[in-house]
């Protein structure tokens, strides 16, 4: 089939992973390093061809018979020219005792491409510090017009209108929207995941950006994992590509972009629920509709309704704590009292509307790299439902801040876990403090350093929670602070909190009224020191006595 008629199989990503694993194994058997000693690029091309002939002999036989590559398998050379460049001499040295000018290097690349037709891409062929980079690219494009030259992000390249052989390495520190805006259609794109392997779980999202930006082509450079791990690494991408291919193969003809008009409207949704037997007295279905309408289009598609069906209900406390713990991990090291929750809300509600629907909530969590996104849309819907306490289909900043309360029980359990670790390790808290500090005080940084690095405590979030639970700040902890930790009883503490809550409700009618009484300002006084006007505040009797306890858990 012609290239534009070729239909990839649904398991194409698995086939690719199997091919890469077999090829990697064969290359290891032939000599190990992809580029032989002395940076011999020609020998590397021959080595790669030999491995391909052993792994896919039929393909290589067909390629040799036509005299030109079929285009499905080819070489990409990444020479690391910047590391080989000597800025003082303006020359390149890839091996000891060698020196190449920009023109010499251009001729070398051209000779390599003529000797090996499968060499079709060169990544960063010249150093960004080379003053002759533009001339080198122009010469290489003239000598080897079939080559695709991928430049580093932001590096200069000659303006060559209509040239389809130039590409750019995309800056992976940008958000998906930033990538899509910066890199338009027409040029070749290049994702280098070896410089940011932590982004591999979001590989499908980067493919989506690639498709949205519509480059002439886009290549992905992945780290070299063990052969048996490659298939698992690419499994999320295969599932994503399979869904895209299935949707594409169902189309009888190519359709352009069109307004979203398919789906169920809110009146149709209500009518359908009524026909299914939902009584008119049931809760208003509009919040459910707004939750399912992920795009905010006013319609619910089949896939959106199916995604809602996978939601199991409001998230558990453990799941909410997982989100809170991830947010705490975003806190700046130089400001442990900053609030990532406030910062997250500012990004979610960037329009300052005061509320956010599910689409805005989920989009920002994906953009911020929340690991729970890997569990699917249903998990994000569970989190949103738990925060939407009023069941309105939208949340406000105070709803998001409730994550502190949802996470507090788990925070307290982390405090207890850290205390128990110290007791198990040292025998008692007193011995622990003397071993860690002696007779002085211990700072927050020193506390974290000792627990994590010296004593092998694996839970950094719990260690941080324990310190701030006792001190409320990152100021130094003394022995008297440390002793309070030994007197803390989690269950008794929770009982006393419940007792205080019940007492405030009985005295004021509700917690909201009690809060109003606490914050009600006093009237100004006259010069004689007598109140200008009597103020009658709600009487709040004293709460039941409670044992001394450390400060409340640090908030997100």
C-alpha positions in Angstrom: 0.0 0.0 0.0 1.0 3.6 -0.5 2.0 5.5 2.6 -1.2 7.5 2.7 -3.2 4.3 2.3 -1.5 2.4 5.0 -3.7 1.4 8.0 -1.6 0.6 11.1 -2.8 -2.5 13.0 -4.4 -1.9 16.4 -1.5 -3.6 18.1 1.1 -1.5 16.3 2.7 -0.1 19.5 3.2 -3.6 20.9 4.7 -4.7 17.6 7.0 -1.7 17.8 8.0 -2.5 21.4 8.8 -6.1 20.4 10.9 -5.0 17.4 12.8 -2.5 19.6 13.5 -5.1 22.3 14.7 -7.7 19.7 16.9 -5.0 18.0 18.4 -3.9 21.3 19.2 -7.5 22.2 20.8 -8.1 18.9 22.9 -4.9 19.1 24.1 -6.0 22.5 25.2 -9.3 21.1 27.1 -7.6 18.2 29.1 -5.2 20.4 27.1 -3.4 23.1 27.5 0.3 22.5 25.4 1.8 19.7 28.2 4.0 18.6 31.6 2.1 18.6 34.7 3.6 20.3 36.2 6.6 18.7 32.7 7.9 17.8 32.8 6.0 14.5 29.4 7.0 13.1 29.9 5.0 9.9 30.6 1.8 11.9 27.5 2.5 14.0 25.3 2.6 10.9 26.8 -0.7 9.7 26.2 -2.2 13.1 22.6 -1.1 13.1 22.0 -2.5 9.6 23.5 -5.8 10.5 21.2 -6.0 13.5 18.2 -5.2 11.3 19.1 -7.8 8.8 19.0 -10.4 11.6 15.8 -9.2 13.2 13.7 -8.2 10.1 15.4 -10.0 7.1 12.4 -9.8 4.8 12.1 -6.0 5.2 15.8 -5.5 4.7 15.8 -7.7 1.6 12.9 -5.6 0.1 14.7 -2.4 1.0 17.9 -3.6 -0.7 16.0 -4.6 -3.8 14.4 -1.2 -4.3 17.5 0.7 -3.6 15.7 3.2 -1.4 14.2 2.9 2.1 10.5 2.0 2.4 10.3 4.6 5.2 9.0 2.4 8.0 12.4 1.7 9.6 15.2 4.2 9.5 18.2 5.5 11.6 18.3 8.6 13.6 21.8 9.9 14.6 22.3 12.0 17.7 26.1 12.9 17.6 26.1 15.2 20.7 27.8 17.8 18.7 27.6 20.4 21.4 29.8 18.3 23.8 32.3 17.8 21.0 32.5 21.5 20.1 35.5 23.6 21.2 34.4 27.2 21.3 38.0 28.6 21.3 39.0 26.9 18.0 35.5 26.7 16.5 36.1 23.0 15.7 34.6 19.6 16.7 36.5 16.7 18.2 34.5 13.5 18.5 37.5 11.4 19.3 41.0 12.1 20.7 43.3 13.6 18.1 40.6 14.6 15.6 39.4 18.1 14.7 36.6 18.9 12.3 35.5 22.3 11.1 31.9 23.0 10.5 32.4 22.4 6.8 34.2 19.1 7.5 31.4 17.9 9.7 28.9 18.9 7.1 30.7 16.7 4.5 30.9 13.8 7.0 27.2 13.8 7.6 26.5 14.0 3.8 28.9 11.0 3.2 27.2 9.0 5.9 23.8 9.6 4.4 24.9 8.6 0.9 26.6 5.4 2.3 23.6 4.4 4.4 20.1 5.2 2.9 18.4 4.3 6.2 20.1 7.3 7.9 17.3 9.8 7.5 17.4 12.0 10.7 20.2 13.8 12.5 19.4 15.4 15.8 21.3 18.6 16.7 24.0 18.1 14.0 25.9 21.3 15.1 26.5 23.0 18.4 24.3 25.9 19.4 27.5 27.8 20.2 28.9 27.4 16.7 28.9 30.8 15.0 28.7 28.9 11.6 25.6 26.8 12.5 23.3 28.5 10.0 25.9 28.0 7.2 26.4 24.4 8.2 22.7 23.7 8.1 22.3 25.3 4.7 25.2 23.4 3.2 23.9 20.1 4.6 20.5 20.7 3.3 22.0 21.2 -0.2 24.2 18.1 -0.1 21.6 15.8 1.5 18.2 17.2 0.9 16.5 14.0 2.0 17.8 14.3 5.6 15.6 15.7 8.4 17.7 18.0 10.6 16.3 18.4 14.1 17.7 21.5 15.9 17.7 22.0 19.7 14.8 24.1 21.0 15.6 27.8 20.4 18.7 27.3 18.3 19.2 29.4 15.2 18.4 27.9 11.8 18.4 29.5 8.4 15.1 30.8 7.0 14.4 28.5 4.1 10.7 28.9 3.0 9.1 25.7 1.9 11.9 23.5 3.2 10.3 20.4 4.7 13.6 19.0 6.0 14.0 21.1 9.1 12.7 20.3 12.5 13.0 21.4 16.2 13.5 19.6 19.5 10.4 20.5 21.5 10.9 22.1 24.9 9.3 19.5 27.3 9.3 22.0 30.2 6.3 23.7 28.5 2.7 22.8 29.2 0.8 20.9 26.5 -0.9 24.2 25.6 2.5 25.9 25.4 3.8 23.2 23.1 0.7 23.4 20.8 1.0 27.3 20.6 4.7 27.4 20.0 5.0 24.7 17.5 2.7 25.0 14.5 2.2 22.8 11.6 4.8 22.2 8.8 8.0 21.5 10.6 9.2 18.2 12.1 8.9 17.7 15.9 11.1 15.8 18.2 10.4 14.7 21.8 13.5 13.7 23.8 12.3 11.8 26.9 15.8 10.9 27.9 16.2 14.4 29.4 12.9 14.1 31.3 12.1 10.4 31.9 9.7 11.3 34.7 7.3 12.5 32.0 7.0 9.0 30.4 3.7 8.2 32.2 2.2 11.2 30.3 3.4 9.9 26.9 -0.2 9.7 25.5 -0.8 13.4 26.4 2.3 14.4 24.5 1.1 12.4 21.5 -2.2 14.3 21.7 -0.3 17.6 21.5 1.7 16.3 18.6 -1.5 15.4 16.7 -3.1 18.8 17.6 0.0 20.8 16.5 0.0 18.9 13.2 3.7 18.9 12.5 5.1 17.4 9.3 6.2 14.5 11.5 7.1 13.9 15.1 9.6 11.5 16.6 9.9 10.3 20.2 13.3 9.4 21.8 12.7 7.1 24.7 15.2 6.0 27.4 16.6 2.5 26.9 14.9 0.3 29.6 15.5 -3.4 30.0 13.9 -5.3 27.1 11.2 -6.9 29.3 10.1 -3.4 30.6 9.6 -1.7 27.2 6.2 -3.3 26.5 4.9 -2.3 29.9 6.3 1.2 29.5 4.4 1.7 26.2 1.1 0.0 27.3 -0.7 3.3 28.1 0.3 4.7 24.7 -1.0 1.5 23.0 -4.4 1.8 24.7 -4.6 5.4 23.7 -3.5 4.8 20.1 -5.9 1.8 19.8 -8.8 4.0 20.8 -7.8 6.6 18.2 -7.4 4.0 15.5 -10.7 2.3 16.2 -12.5 5.7 16.1 -10.7 6.5 12.8 -11.5 3.2 11.1 -15.2 3.6 11.9 -15.3 6.8 9.7 -16.2 6.1 6.1 -14.8 9.4 5.0 -12.6 12.2 6.5 -14.6 14.9 8.2 -13.4 18.3 9.0 -13.8 20.2 12.3 -17.4 21.0 13.2 -19.3 22.4 16.0 -20.3 20.0 18.8 -24.0 19.3 18.4 -24.3 15.6 19.1 -25.3 14.3 22.5 -27.9 14.6 25.2 -29.1 18.0 26.4 -30.1 18.8 30.0 -33.9 18.6 29.2 -33.3 15.3 27.3 -31.3 14.0 30.3 -34.1 14.9 32.8 -36.8 13.4 30.5 -34.8 10.2 30.1 -34.4 9.9 33.9 -38.1 10.4 34.3 -38.9 7.6 31.7 -36.4 5.4 33.6 -38.5 5.8 36.8 -36.7 8.6 38.6 -39.3 10.5 40.6 -39.6 14.2 40.4 -38.8 14.5 44.1 -35.3 12.9 43.5 -32.3 15.2 43.8 -31.9 17.7 40.9 -30.1 15.9 38.1 -28.4 19.1 36.8 -25.3 18.8 39.0 -24.8 15.2 37.6 -25.3 16.6 34.1 -22.7 19.3 34.7 -20.2 16.8 36.1 -20.6 14.5 33.1 -20.4 17.4 30.6 -16.6 17.5 30.7 -16.2 19.9 27.8 -18.9 22.3 29.1 -20.6 22.1 25.7 -24.1 21.7 27.0 -24.2 18.1 25.7 -23.3 14.8 27.1 -21.8 12.3 24.7 -22.0 8.6 24.9 -18.3 8.4 26.1 -18.9 11.0 28.7 -21.9 9.2 30.1 -20.0 5.9 30.0 -17.1 7.6 31.9 -19.6 8.8 34.6 -20.8 5.2 34.9 -17.3 4.2 36.0 -17.3 6.6 38.9 -17.8 4.8 42.1 -19.0 7.8 44.1 -17.2 10.4 46.3 -13.6 9.6 46.9 -12.5 7.9 50.1 -10.5 9.8 52.8 -7.4 7.9 51.7 -7.9 9.0 48.1 -8.4 12.6 49.1 -5.3 12.4 51.3 -3.4 11.1 48.3 -4.2 14.3 46.5 -3.4 16.4 49.6 0.0 14.6 50.0 0.9 15.3 46.3 0.1 19.0 46.8 2.3 19.1 49.9 5.1 17.7 47.8 4.8 20.8 45.5 5.5 23.1 48.4 8.6 25.2 47.9 11.5 24.0 50.0 12.3 27.5 51.1 8.7 28.1 52.3 7.2 25.1 54.0 4.3 27.2 55.2 3.2 28.2 51.7 -0.2 26.9 50.5 -0.1 24.8 47.3 -3.9 24.6 47.7 -4.3 28.3 47.3 -1.9 28.3 44.3 -3.8 25.4 42.7 -7.1 27.2 43.1 -5.7 30.3 41.4 -4.7 28.2 38.4 -8.1 26.4 38.3 -10.1 29.6 38.5 -7.9 31.7 36.2 -11.0 33.6 35.1 -11.7 34.7 38.7 -15.3 33.5 38.4 -15.3 32.2 42.0 -16.4 28.7 41.0 -15.0 25.9 38.9 -16.7 23.0 37.1 -15.3 19.5 36.7 -13.6 20.2 33.4 -11.5 23.1 34.9 -10.6 21.0 38.0 -9.6 17.9 35.9 -7.7 19.9 33.3 -5.5 21.7 35.9 -4.7 18.4 37.7 -3.6 16.9 34.4 -1.5 20.0 33.5 0.1 20.0 36.9 1.1 16.3 36.6 -1.1 14.8 39.3 -0.1 11.1 39.3 -3.7 10.1 40.1 -4.7 11.1 36.5 -3.2 7.8 35.4 -6.2 6.1 37.1 -8.6 7.6 34.6 -11.4 10.1 34.4 -13.5 8.3 36.9 -11.0 8.8 39.7 -11.0 12.6 39.1 -14.8 12.6 39.1 -14.7 10.8 42.5 -12.4 13.5 43.9 -14.6 16.3 42.5 -17.8 14.7 43.9 -16.2 14.5 47.4 -15.2 18.2 47.3 -18.6 19.3 45.9 -20.3 19.0 49.3 -23.4 21.0 48.2 -23.9 18.9 45.1 -24.1 21.9 42.8 -21.8 20.5 40.0 -19.3 23.2 40.8 -16.8 24.0 43.6 -15.5 27.2 45.1 -12.2 27.9 46.9 -13.6 27.0 50.3 -14.6 23.6 48.9 -11.1 22.9 47.7 -9.7 24.0 51.1 -11.8 21.4 52.7 -9.2 19.0 51.5 -7.3 20.0 54.7 -10.1 18.6 56.8 -10.5 15.5 54.8 -6.7 14.9 55.1 -6.4 15.7 58.8 -7.1 12.2 60.1 -4.4 10.7 57.8 -2.1 13.6 58.9 -2.6 12.6 62.5 -1.9 9.0 61.7 1.4 10.0 60.0 2.4 11.8 63.2 1.7 8.7 65.2 3.6 6.6 62.7 6.7 8.8 63.0 6.5 8.8 66.8 6.2 5.0 66.8 9.2 4.7 64.5 11.3 6.8 66.8 10.2 4.6 69.8 10.9 1.4 68.0 14.3 2.7 66.8 15.5 4.2 70.1 13.4 2.6 72.8 11.9 5.9 74.0 11.4 9.5 72.7 13.7 10.9 75.4 16.6 8.7 74.1 15.6 9.6 70.5 15.9 13.3 71.2 19.2 13.0 73.0 20.6 10.9 70.2 19.4 13.4 67.6 20.2 16.6 69.4 21.9 16.1 72.7 20.8 19.0 75.0 20.1 21.7 72.5 17.4 22.2 69.9 16.8 20.6 66.4 15.9 22.6 63.4 13.4 21.5 60.7 16.1 20.8 58.1 18.3 18.9 60.6 15.2 16.8 61.7 14.4 15.9 58.1 18.1 15.1 57.3 18.5 12.8 60.3 15.2 10.9 59.9 15.5 10.3 56.2 19.2 9.9 55.6 20.7 8.7 58.8 18.0 6.7 60.4 16.4 5.4 57.2 12.8 6.6 57.7 11.1 6.3 54.3 8.1 8.6 54.7 9.3 12.2 54.2 5.7 13.5 54.3 5.1 11.9 57.7 8.4 13.3 59.1 7.4 16.7 57.9 3.9 16.4 59.4 5.2 15.3 62.7 7.6 18.3 63.1 4.9 20.8 62.1 2.4 19.1 64.3 4.5 19.8 67.3 5.9 23.3 66.4 3.4 24.9 64.0 6.4 26.4 62.2 9.9 25.4 61.1 11.5 27.0 64.2 13.8 24.8 66.3 12.2 22.1 68.4 13.3 21.7 72.0 13.0 18.8 74.4 9.8 20.1 76.0 8.1 20.2 72.5 9.3 16.7 71.9 7.9 15.4 75.1 4.4 16.5 74.1 4.6 14.0 71.3 4.8 11.2 73.8 1.6 12.3 75.6 -0.5 12.5 72.4 -3.3 9.9 72.1 -4.9 10.0 68.7 -8.3 8.4 69.6 -8.6 10.6 72.7 -7.7 13.7 70.7 -10.4 12.9 68.2 -13.0 12.3 70.9 -12.2 15.7 72.4 -12.5 17.4 69.0 -15.9 15.8 68.5 -16.9 17.0 72.1 -15.8 20.5 71.3 -17.8 20.5 68.0 -20.9 19.2 69.7 -20.5 21.8 72.5 -20.2 24.7 70.0 -23.3 23.5 68.1 -25.4 23.2 71.3 -24.3 26.7 72.4 -24.6 28.6 69.1 -26.9 26.6 67.0 -24.3 25.8 64.3 -20.6 26.0 63.7 -21.2 28.9 61.4 -22.9 30.9 64.2 -20.1 30.0 66.6 -17.5 31.2 64.1 -19.4 34.5 63.8 -19.4 34.9 67.6 -15.7 34.3 67.7 -14.8 36.9 65.0 -17.3 39.6 65.9 -15.4 42.8 66.4 -15.7 44.8 69.6 -17.0 48.3 69.5 -14.5 51.2 69.8 -14.1 52.8 73.2 -14.4 56.5 74.2 -11.6 58.7 75.5 -12.7 57.7 79.0 -12.1 54.1 78.2 -15.9 53.2 78.4 -17.5 51.4 75.5 -19.3 53.8 73.3 -22.1 51.3 72.8 -22.7 48.0 74.6 -22.1 44.9 72.6 -24.0 41.8 73.3 -22.3 38.8 71.9 -23.7 35.2 71.9 -22.7 33.5 75.1 -20.4 30.5 74.5 -20.0 28.5 77.6 -16.6 27.0 78.3 -15.8 23.8 76.5 -15.2 20.5 78.3 -11.7 20.2 79.7 -9.3 18.6 77.3 -5.8 17.2 77.8 -3.0 19.3 76.5 -2.3 18.4 72.9 0.1 19.6 70.3 -0.9 22.1 67.7 -3.3 21.1 64.9 -2.0 19.4 61.8 -0.3 21.7 59.3 -2.6 22.6 56.5 -2.0 22.1 52.9 
